[in-house]
Amino acid sequence: MWAWHKRATERGDIPTVPAIVVAETWRGGRSRLREVLAACEVEHMDERLARIAGEALGSLRLDNAIDAVVMASAAQRGDVVLTSDAGDLMRFAGYFRDIRVIDLARS
């Protein structure tokens, strides 16, 4: 992930990270994570994003709100999702059909 992030920012691409992901991954303000986030846009969850994620959860009968928000967030922009746990996010692939999930654990 670190290498991908570096290449993206060198190209001038600004990664988007949903704020809920920051909450899930933050463990005492790790310095490397802080550095990465400084070069990202942290997306705050508004009502529209929350509703899209909730609709996906209801439609698929799933209960992982964080993964639903990540996929809904990416769907709004047509982005690619990078993850080290693709299995959980792929459960949303049928709902968010146009989102490509890249498993960094296999890259």
Phi, psi and omega in degrees: 000319181300315181294317178300315181300317180298314179297318181298313182290328176295329177281352183091006176281135179252108179295148176253133179235118176299139182305327180295332176289323176301314180299320182289326187261343184290124179227083178073024174069046179310133187296321182291320177295320178299319179297315179296314182296332179297335180259014181241162168264121177269117184270124177275149182272122174256179183298321181299312179297318179299320180291318178299314179297317180296321177297320178296315179301314181294317181297320184266355182056048178247169183228012180265092184296325181297312179297321178297319179294317179302312182290319178295320179299311180296323181296325179297330183254350185071031183275168170267145177251127175258135182205157172260003180223068185295331183305314181294317181290329181294341176297340179265359186298325179291333181273313178258077190295330187267006183265127176266128178252124179254123180272105182292338178291338180255355183277000000 
